[in-house]
Amino acid sequence: TPFVLGFVCPKIYVPIVLGEKELEYVVAHERIHIKRLDYLIKPFAFLVACTHWFNPIVWVSYALMARDMELLADESVMKLSDVDIRGSYSNSLLALSANNWKRHMKICQIKVPS
């Protein structure tokens, strides 16, 4: 899964197996997170949630905030494009999700002795 890492000078990390269009969309998505300072806000919100670990409303708020951050980044990428990319962007998200699932399945395979 692509992500942003670093507090002072954030960098974008992406999986090796990405097509040209997927890479373009992923980088644009992660740049939105950097522009909006999501990489700083989300860890701070997580610390707040950990401090109030006993309060389920805080955890629900954190989960909704994280979801909203992702949806806003997705929407911003689509708005920044001159053409309608909803279909190809959705396919890219699906491909990333499917590749991630396959990768985890390969890691989790267990060899049974014959």
MIPATI-398621 format. One record per residue: residue number from 1; residue in three letters; y, x, z of N, C-alpha, C in turn. Coordinates in pm, 1 decimal. Example, Ala and Ser with C-alpha at 12.3 -4.5 7.8 and 13.67 -1.06 7.14 Angstrom:
<sites>
nr,rest,nc2,nc1,nc3,cac2,cac1,cac3,cc2,cc1,cc3
1,ALA,-569.0,1319.0,780.0,-450.0,1230.0,780.0,-330.0,1320.0,780.0 $
2,SER,-225.0,1285.0,708.0,-106.0,1367.0,714.0,3.0,1290.0,787.0 $
</sites>
This chain:
<sites>
nr,rest,nc2,nc1,nc3,cac2,cac1,cac3,cc2,cc1,cc3
1,THR,-117.9,84.1,0.0,0.0,0.0,0.0,124.3,88.6,0.0 $
2,PRO,218.8,63.8,-86.7,342.8,142.0,-87.8,421.8,118.4,40.4 $
3,PHE,493.7,222.1,86.1,575.3,207.7,206.1,687.4,309.4,207.4 $
4,VAL,783.7,286.6,296.2,897.1,376.6,316.7,874.3,446.8,449.9 $
5,LEU,896.6,579.5,452.2,877.4,656.2,575.1,994.3,750.8,593.6 $
6,GLY,1046.4,755.2,713.8,1155.0,845.6,746.8,1275.1,769.3,798.9 $
7,PHE,1338.1,822.4,904.1,1454.2,755.6,960.8,1584.5,811.6,904.0 $
8,VAL,1594.6,943.5,892.9,1717.3,1005.7,844.8,1723.0,1006.9,692.9 $
9,CYS,1616.4,1052.6,630.9,1609.0,1059.9,485.0,1481.3,988.6,439.3 $
10,PRO,1486.2,856.7,424.4,1363.5,781.4,391.9,1308.6,816.4,253.7 $
11,LYS,1177.4,823.3,246.0,1108.8,850.5,120.6,1009.9,737.6,92.9 $
12,ILE,985.1,713.9,-35.5,892.8,609.5,-77.7,758.9,673.1,-110.0 $
13,TYR,652.8,621.1,-50.4,516.7,667.9,-76.7,441.0,557.3,-148.9 $
14,VAL,375.4,595.6,-258.5,302.6,497.7,-340.2,161.3,547.5,-366.3 $
15,PRO,67.9,456.3,-391.8,-68.0,497.5,-429.1,-65.9,571.1,-563.5 $
16,ILE,-162.5,655.8,-584.9,-169.4,734.1,-708.4,-201.4,646.1,-827.6 $
17,VAL,-284.9,547.9,-807.5,-333.3,465.5,-919.0,-240.9,346.4,-945.2 $
18,LEU,-124.7,374.0,-1004.7,-31.3,267.6,-1041.1,6.4,283.1,-1187.3 $
19,GLY,13.7,170.8,-1256.8,60.7,172.1,-1394.0,211.4,193.2,-1398.1 $
20,GLU,263.6,212.4,-1517.8,407.0,239.6,-1533.8,491.9,122.3,-1484.1 $
21,LYS,456.4,0.1,-1524.4,531.9,-118.6,-1481.8,516.9,-141.9,-1331.8 $
22,GLU,394.7,-126.7,-1281.3,372.3,-145.8,-1137.5,456.5,-47.9,-1057.3 $
23,LEU,460.4,78.1,-1102.6,539.0,179.9,-1032.9,687.2,143.2,-1034.6 $
24,GLU,735.2,93.9,-1147.2,875.0,52.6,-1158.7,907.0,-59.1,-1059.5 $
25,TYR,819.5,-158.1,-1051.9,841.3,-269.6,-959.6,833.1,-224.8,-814.2 $
26,VAL,735.7,-140.9,-784.0,716.3,-94.6,-645.9,837.5,-14.7,-599.2 $
27,VAL,884.7,75.8,-683.5,999.9,158.3,-645.4,1123.8,70.7,-626.7 $
28,ALA,1143.5,-25.6,-714.7,1258.0,-116.6,-699.8,1247.5,-196.1,-569.8 $
29,HIS,1126.6,-243.9,-538.8,1103.0,-320.1,-415.4,1134.2,-234.3,-292.4 $
30,GLU,1083.1,-112.6,-291.0,1104.1,-25.0,-175.2,1250.0,19.2,-164.5 $
31,ARG,1318.1,35.0,-277.1,1460.9,69.9,-272.8,1542.7,-41.9,-208.4 $
32,ILE,1500.5,-164.9,-232.1,1568.7,-278.7,-166.8,1553.2,-266.6,-15.7 $
33,HIS,1432.1,-232.7,29.9,1410.2,-214.3,174.2,1501.0,-104.1,228.5 $
34,ILE,1514.8,4.9,153.9,1600.8,115.2,199.5,1746.2,71.1,201.4 $
35,LYS,1789.2,2.3,96.9,1927.9,-44.6,88.1,1962.9,-136.9,204.3 $
36,ARG,1868.7,-223.0,243.8,1893.4,-320.1,350.6,1862.5,-265.1,489.9 $
37,LEU,1818.9,-138.7,498.3,1784.6,-71.3,624.2,1667.2,-136.9,695.7 $
38,ASP,1578.4,-198.7,619.7,1460.4,-262.4,678.4,1370.9,-160.9,749.5 $
39,TYR,1368.0,-38.1,699.4,1284.1,65.1,760.1,1333.2,104.6,898.4 $
40,LEU,1457.1,70.7,933.5,1509.1,93.9,1068.9,1497.4,-31.8,1155.0 $
41,ILE,1524.1,-145.9,1095.0,1525.2,-272.6,1168.8,1385.0,-311.4,1214.7 $
42,LYS,1285.9,-293.6,1126.3,1150.0,-339.2,1159.0,1089.5,-263.9,1278.1 $
43,PRO,1098.2,-129.8,1284.7,1045.2,-61.6,1404.5,1120.4,-99.7,1532.6 $
44,PHE,1253.5,-118.1,1521.6,1329.4,-160.1,1639.0,1283.7,-298.2,1686.3 $
45,ALA,1265.1,-389.6,1592.4,1218.0,-524.3,1627.3,1078.3,-518.3,1688.7 $
46,PHE,995.0,-426.2,1638.2,860.5,-411.1,1694.9,868.2,-361.5,1840.1 $
47,LEU,959.9,-269.8,1868.1,978.2,-222.6,2006.3,1023.9,-336.7,2097.4 $
48,VAL,1112.0,-419.8,2045.9,1156.1,-536.8,2122.7,1037.5,-629.4,2149.2 $
49,ALA,955.9,-651.2,2047.4,838.2,-737.5,2064.2,740.6,-676.7,2164.7 $
50,CYS,725.3,-544.2,2161.5,636.1,-478.6,2258.9,690.3,-491.4,2400.3 $
51,THR,822.4,-483.3,2413.2,884.2,-497.5,2545.3,861.0,-638.3,2600.1 $
52,HIS,862.9,-735.4,2511.4,841.2,-875.0,2550.8,702.6,-921.7,2505.8 $
53,TRP,603.2,-838.1,2530.6,466.2,-862.7,2483.7,409.4,-994.6,2533.4 $
54,PHE,458.7,-1043.1,2643.1,406.1,-1164.1,2705.6,463.4,-1291.9,2645.3 $
55,ASN,563.7,-1278.9,2558.8,633.2,-1395.2,2505.1,587.5,-1422.0,2360.6 $
56,PRO,509.9,-1526.7,2338.2,459.8,-1553.2,2202.7,570.8,-1586.2,2102.2 $
57,ILE,681.8,-1639.0,2149.2,792.0,-1671.7,2058.4,848.9,-1544.6,1995.5 $
58,VAL,853.7,-1436.4,2072.2,902.9,-1309.1,2018.9,810.1,-1258.0,1909.9 $
59,TRP,679.4,-1270.0,1930.6,583.2,-1222.4,1830.7,587.4,-1307.6,1704.1 $
60,VAL,603.4,-1436.3,1720.1,615.5,-1524.1,1603.0,744.8,-1490.0,1527.8 $
61,SER,852.1,-1466.4,1601.8,979.3,-1428.8,1539.8,965.9,-1298.2,1463.2 $
62,TYR,894.2,-1201.6,1520.3,873.2,-1073.1,1453.3,794.3,-1092.8,1322.8 $
63,ALA,689.3,-1171.4,1328.4,607.8,-1195.3,1209.3,689.3,-1265.8,1100.6 $
64,LEU,769.5,-1362.8,1139.2,853.3,-1433.2,1041.5,959.9,-1340.8,983.7 $
65,MET,1016.0,-1253.2,1066.8,1115.1,-1157.6,1019.0,1054.4,-1063.5,915.9 $
66,ALA,934.4,-1012.1,944.3,866.9,-920.3,852.5,836.2,-990.5,719.6 $
67,ARG,791.5,-1115.2,727.6,762.5,-1191.7,606.4,889.3,-1214.2,525.2 $
68,ASP,998.6,-1250.1,594.3,1125.5,-1272.6,525.7,1176.5,-1146.0,457.6 $
69,MET,1157.0,-1030.7,521.7,1198.7,-903.9,461.0,1125.7,-881.3,328.9 $
70,GLU,995.9,-906.2,329.2,916.6,-885.4,207.5,954.8,-985.2,98.6 $
71,LEU,970.9,-1111.0,135.6,1008.0,-1212.4,36.5,1145.9,-1185.4,-21.8 $
72,LEU,1239.8,-1139.9,60.8,1373.3,-1110.5,12.1,1370.5,-991.0,-83.6 $
73,ALA,1291.0,-890.5,-52.5,1279.6,-774.6,-141.9,1218.8,-817.1,-275.6 $
74,ASP,1115.7,-901.1,-271.3,1054.6,-950.8,-394.8,1156.6,-1029.1,-477.9 $
75,GLU,1228.6,-1118.2,-413.0,1327.8,-1199.4,-483.2,1439.0,-1113.0,-541.9 $
76,SER,1481.1,-1011.0,-468.6,1587.3,-922.7,-516.9,1544.0,-844.7,-639.9 $
77,VAL,1419.1,-798.9,-642.0,1368.3,-726.5,-758.9,1371.3,-817.7,-881.1 $
78,MET,1330.1,-941.0,-864.6,1328.6,-1034.1,-977.6,1469.7,-1069.5,-1023.6 $
79,LYS,1564.9,-1079.0,-929.3,1703.0,-1110.3,-966.1,1770.4,-993.0,-1035.9 $
80,LEU,1733.0,-869.7,-1001.1,1794.5,-752.4,-1061.8,1752.6,-732.7,-1206.9 $
81,SER,1642.2,-790.3,-1245.6,1592.5,-774.7,-1381.7,1669.5,-865.3,-1478.0 $
82,ASP,1692.8,-813.8,-1598.9,1763.9,-891.2,-1700.8,1676.5,-1000.1,-1762.9 $
83,VAL,1545.6,-975.2,-1765.7,1451.6,-1070.8,-1824.0,1368.0,-1134.7,-1713.2 $
84,ASP,1296.4,-1239.3,-1747.6,1210.5,-1308.0,-1650.8,1082.7,-1226.5,-1629.1 $
85,ILE,1069.7,-1167.5,-1510.3,953.6,-1081.6,-1480.8,860.8,-1145.2,-1378.5 $
86,ARG,878.4,-1272.8,-1351.5,796.5,-1336.0,-1247.0,647.8,-1318.3,-1271.8 $
87,GLY,603.9,-1338.2,-1393.9,460.7,-1327.1,-1425.7,409.2,-1185.8,-1409.6 $
88,SER,478.6,-1088.6,-1469.0,431.4,-950.0,-1460.8,445.2,-895.4,-1319.2 $
89,TYR,550.2,-936.9,-1248.0,566.7,-891.9,-1109.2,455.0,-948.2,-1021.0 $
90,SER,423.1,-1074.4,-1040.7,313.4,-1136.3,-965.0,180.4,-1068.8,-995.6 $
91,ASN,158.0,-1036.6,-1123.4,35.3,-965.8,-1160.8,29.0,-827.5,-1096.6 $
92,SER,144.1,-760.8,-1086.2,148.2,-630.0,-1022.0,112.5,-640.7,-873.6 $
93,LEU,168.3,-742.3,-807.7,135.4,-762.9,-665.8,-13.2,-791.2,-648.3 $
94,LEU,-66.2,-871.5,-736.4,-208.0,-905.3,-730.6,-294.5,-782.4,-756.1 $
95,ALA,-255.3,-701.1,-854.0,-330.8,-579.0,-884.1,-328.2,-482.4,-766.5 $
96,LEU,-212.7,-467.7,-703.4,-204.0,-380.7,-586.1,-293.3,-432.4,-474.2 $
97,SER,-291.5,-561.9,-454.5,-374.1,-623.0,-350.7,-522.4,-604.4,-381.8 $
98,ALA,-561.1,-625.5,-507.2,-701.5,-611.7,-547.0,-746.7,-467.2,-537.6 $
99,ASN,-662.8,-373.3,-579.9,-698.2,-231.5,-569.8,-714.1,-189.5,-425.0 $
100,ASN,-627.2,-240.5,-338.9,-637.7,-208.9,-196.9,-769.4,-260.5,-140.9 $
101,TRP,-809.4,-382.3,-178.9,-933.9,-440.9,-131.3,-1052.5,-357.9,-177.3 $
102,LYS,-1052.7,-318.9,-305.2,-1162.5,-237.7,-357.9,-1171.7,-104.5,-284.4 $
103,ARG,-1056.3,-43.5,-257.2,-1055.3,84.9,-188.9,-1115.2,71.1,-49.0 $
104,HIS,-1078.9,-34.5,23.1,-1134.3,-55.7,156.6,-1283.6,-85.4,150.1 $
105,MET,-1325.8,-157.9,48.4,-1468.1,-187.9,34.7,-1547.4,-59.7,12.7 $
106,LYS,-1494.4,33.6,-65.9,-1563.6,159.9,-90.0,-1573.2,241.2,37.9 $
107,ILE,-1468.6,237.8,116.7,-1468.6,313.8,241.7,-1567.0,253.3,341.4 $
108,CYS,-1580.0,121.8,340.4,-1661.6,53.0,440.0,-1809.6,40.9,402.0 $
109,GLN,-1847.4,92.0,285.5,-1987.9,78.5,246.3,-2078.3,156.1,340.6 $
110,ILE,-2191.6,96.3,371.2,-2290.7,159.2,459.9,-2416.6,183.1,380.5 $
111,LYS,-2468.4,304.8,386.3,-2594.9,336.5,316.8,-2710.5,303.5,409.2 $
112,VAL,-2797.8,218.8,361.4,-2915.0,179.7,438.5,-3032.6,266.1,393.6 $
113,PRO,-3102.6,332.6,487.0,-3216.6,414.7,446.5,-3329.2,330.3,387.1 $
114,SER,-3393.2,383.6,283.4,-3500.7,308.6,216.3,-3629.1,312.9,294.5 $
</sites>
